[in-house]
């Protein structure tokens, strides 16, 4: 009879002023399947390479300091768990995207419950699949010259981004060629450019996230088959700032989101066959700006309340569909009491069209003459596009 015996997994303990006093040394000694426990303390970690399948845990948040010399940690092995650390002070540079934690060409890696402070990029995933990034606090430098992205994905597939808090980076979360991934329950605030920015990233789902007070909320570009629902876009305010920017995307759904206090809640350019339904647009400057090169989009069962302008466009022909929306500016009637207005609603005002052509005319907002002209235009449309209308405006909000 022949017997083979696998070695038992071992736990290596790293602590200051001991024989095993840094993470790099522990990784070198460990074998696949082992665990490393790092005790509280401050450790130098200048591009520590994790090239074995390990569970690496920090006790009481030990500090890994890259000392602005390189990245702090690079993970090159599959099936790694890395959790419970403060990681700070990665190098910055224009030629390379230095990160606090980098994953390269790996599978089934989990990065969780870490605090990343004062790094160029936070967590950087490249050419990776089936990984999880969850419950991390990521705070950048808040410096335009030295800010990368908080969570950055390049050429990834099936990634879960959940329950992270990202602030003061260039983009809070950035996707490029990242597919079949889920972003949920994240809080992205005070980032310099976008709370979430993704390009060429198809078949992704974004739900239950908050994008607050960023340079702009979310930018979706050159993408198809995206679902965004139950997100909050709030207080993304300033010149040329959007809650949600859609550029050259198609066949996607924007559902049950709240857009509150944004300069422009949704801006659409070159976007086709988007279903925008069940959303609340509240106290925005512009609720929806849809350019004339957008076709086949459907805006249904949304609520428009206390916006300066509900809908604007730069064209005279509308190839999009509006139905069953609630408009707080609607002054029609409902004689048969079926909850639907008896006359169509034209959401594009004359003044909105004037501002599209002459932005300086915003100084006349809420003046008597502007209100009078808008009422006349709605009664006898001559300048605003006749085809932009809701045939079945709701008398009460959709809830």
N, C-alpha and C positions, 0 to 999 in steps of 0.2 A: 504493500500500500504506500502511495506517495501522498505526502501532505505538503501544502504550501501555506504559508502564514503571512498575511499582509500586516505591515507595521501599523500599530494604533496611531491615530492622529494625535499630535502633540500641541500643547499650548505654550508658546514662547512669551515671556513677560519682559517688556522693555520698561526700564525705569532709570531716572537720572542717577548718576554716581554708582552704577552697578557694572558688572561685567558685560551686560547687554544694554547699552545706553543709547542706541539709536535704531530707527526703523530699518535703515538700509542693512545693518548687520543682521537683524533678525530675519529679514527676507532671504539673505544669503544662506543662513543656517536651516531655514524651514524647508519642508517638503510639501508637495501638492496635498491638499486636504488638511493641512495644519491650520492652527489659529495663532494670531499674534495679538496680545493684549498690551496696550501702551498706557502706562500710568500717567497721571497728571504731571505736567511739567512743560518746559519749552525745549524743543528739539530743532536743530538745524536740519532742513530737508531740501537740499538743492538737487532737484531732479532725481528723487528716489524712484528706482525702477521696480515695479511689481510684475515679475515675469513668472509667477507660479499661482496656482489656484488656491487662494488663501482667504480666510475670514480675518479681517484686520479691524480691531475695535479700539476706540479710545475711551479711557475711563475718566470721567469728569472733565472732558474736553481738553486733552493735551493740545499744545500748539505746535504745528509744523510750519517753520519759518523758512521761506525760500531766500530771504535776505536780498531780494531784487537781483539775484544772480542767474536764475533760470526758472524753470517750472518747479513746483513743489513735488508733485507726484505724477508719475506716468504709469498707466496700467496697460500691460501688453499680454496678459494671460486671460483666458476664459474663466468664468465661474469664480469671480472675485467679489467679495463683499467688503466695502470700505465705509466705516461709519463712526461718528462720534468725535470728530476732530475740529479744531480751529485751524484753518489753512490760510496763510496770509503772505503778502509781499512777493508775489511772482514778478519776474522781470517784465518790463515793457519794451516794445520795439516795433519799428515799422516794417521790418523784413520778415518777422515771424510772429505768429499769434501765440505768445506764451500764456499758459493757463495755470491756475492753481492745481487742477486735477485734469489730466488728459487721458482719454481712452482711445486706443488706436487698434483697429482691426480685431475687435474682441466680441465675444458672445456671452450673454447671461451674466453681466456684471451689474451689481447694485451699489449705488452711491446714495447714502441716506444719513440724515440727522447730523449734517456737518454745518459749520459756520465758516463762510468764506469772506475774508475781509481784505480790502485794499489790493486786489489782484487786477492784472490786465484783463484777461479772460477768466471766467469762473470755472465752469465745468465744460470741457470741450470733448465732444464725441465725434470721431472720424471713422468712417467705413466700419461701423459697428451695428450689431443687430441684437434684438431681444434683450435690451438693457433697461434698467430702471433708475430714475433719478427722483428721489422723493424726500420731502421734509428737510430741505436744506435752506438755510438763510444765506443769501448772497448779496453782499453790499460792495459796490464798486468804489472807484476813486472820485466820481462826480467831476472828472476833469476831461474835457473834450479831447485833449491831446493824448491822454494816457488811459483811455477807456475802451476796452473791448466789450464783448457781449457776456451777459451773465451765464446763460446756458446756450451753448452753440452746438448745432448738429450739422455735419456735412456728410452727405452720401451714407445715410443711415436708414434702417428699416425696423419697424416694429419696436419703437422706443416708447416707454411710459414716462411722462413728466408730470408728477403729481405733488400737490401740497408744498410747493416751494414758494419762497418769498424773495423777490429779486428787486433791487433798487440801485439807482445811481450808476448804472452801466450805460454803454452806448445803446444797445438793444437789450431789453430784459431777456427775451428768449428769441433765438434766431434759428430758422430752419433753411437749409439749402440742399436740394435733392434728398429730402428726408420723407419717406413714405410709410403709409400704414401705421401711423403713430397716433398716440392719444395724449393730449394736454388737458389736464383737469385740476380744478381746485387750486390754482396758483394765484398769487397776488403779485402783480407787476406794477411798480409805482416809481415815479420820479426818475425814469430813465431818460437819457438825453435825446434819443431819437425815437424809438418805438418800444412800446411795452412788449409787443410780439411782432416779429418780422419774418415772413417766410416766402421763399421763391422756389419755383420748380419743384414743389413738394406736393404730390398728389395723394388723394385718398387718406387724408388725415381728419381727425375729429378734435375740436376744441370746445370744452364745455365747463361751465361753472367756474370760470376764471374772472378775476377783477383786473381791469387795466385803468389805473387812476393817475391823472396828473403827469402823464408822460409828454415828451416832445410831440408825439402822436400816439394814439392808442395801438392800433394794429394795422399792418400793411400786408395785403395778400396779393402776390404778383405772379403772373405766368404759371398758373396752377389750375387744376381741375379736380372735381369730385371732392370738395371740402364741405364739411358740416360744422357749423358754429352755432351752438345753442346754449341758452341759459347763462350767458356771460354778462358782465356789467362793464360798460364803457362810461367812465365818469370823469368829468373835469379835465379832459384833454383839451386845453383852451389856449389860444394864441393865434398869431398870424399864420395862415396856411397849415392849421392843425386839424387832424381828423380823428374821430373816434375809430372809424373803420375805413380804410382805403382799399378799394378793389380795383386792380389794374390787370386787364387781360386775363381774367379768370372765367371759367365756364362750368356749367352743370353742377352747381353747388347750392347749399341751403343755409340761410341765415334765419334762425328760428328762436323765438322766445327770449330774445336778449333785451337788455335795458340800456338805452343811450340817454345819459343824463348830463346836461351842462357841458356839451362839447361844442367847439366852434362849428364844425360840420360833423354830424353824426355818421353818415355814410356817404362816401364819395365814390362814384362808379365811372370807370373809363375803360372802354373796350371790353366790357364784360357782358356775357350772354348766358341766357337760360339760368338765371339765378332766381331761386324762390325766396322771397323775403316775407316772412309771415309770423304773426303772433308777437311782434316786437313792440316795445314802448319807447317812443321818442318824446322826451320831456325836457323842456327848457334848453334846447339847443339853439345855436344861431341858425344854421341850416339843418333840417332833419335829413333830407336826401338831396344830393346833387348828382343827377344822372346825365351824363353827356350823350350827345346825339348818336355816338357810335356804339351805344349799348342796345342790344336787341333781345327780344323774347324773355325779358325779366318779368316776374309776377310779384306784385306787392299786394298782399291780402291779409285782412284781419289784423292790421297793425293799429296802434293808437298814437295819434299825433296831438300833443298837448303842450301849450305854452311855448311853442317854438317861434322864433322870429319869422322864419320862412319854412314852410312844410316841404315843398318840392321846388327845385329850380332845374333848368336845362338850358343848353346853349343852342338848341335846334328848334325848328318849327314842326318837324314830323316826329311823332312818338310811335315807337314800335314795341312799347312795353305795356303791361296790363295792370290796372289798379282796380280793386274791387273789395267791398266789405270792410273798408277801413273806417275808423272813427277819426273825425277831424273836428277839433274844438272850435274852429273858425266857420264851420258850416252853419248857414243861416236858413236852410231849407225847412221843409215841413214834412209831416208824415200823417196824411189824412186817414189812411186805412189802418194805422197803428200796428204795422207789422215790424217796426223797429228799423226800417230802411227808408231813407229819405226819398221823397217822390221826384226830386229833380237831381240830376248829376251834380257833382262837386268838382270845380276846377281848382286844383291846389296851387297852381303856378300863378302868382300875383304879378300884376304889371310892375310893381316896384321891384320885385325880385329880378325880373328881366332887365330892368334899368340898371340895377347894381351889377348884374353879370357883365354889362357893357361899360358901365362907368362906376367903378368901385367907390369913388369919392362921394357919390350921392348917398352913401350910408348916413351921412350927417342929417339927412332929412327924415330919418326913421321916426315913425309915430307922429309926424306932423299932420295937420288937418288936411292939407291938399293931397298928400300921399294916400291917406285913408279914403278920401273922396274918389280919387282916380281909380283905386283898387276896386271900390264898390261898383263904379260904372263899368270897369273892364269885366268884372265877373258877370254883370247883367248882360252885356253885349260884347263878348270877346272879339277883339280885333288885332291885338298885338301878341297876347299870350297864345301858346299852341292849343288849338281847340281839341286836339286829340289826347291831350293829357287830362284825363278826367276819371273820376270814380263814378261809375254808373249806379252803384248801390252803396252810397255812404251810410254808415251806421249812425243811428241817433244816440246811442250810448256806447261807452267804451267796450271793447272786446275783452272779456275776462273769462 
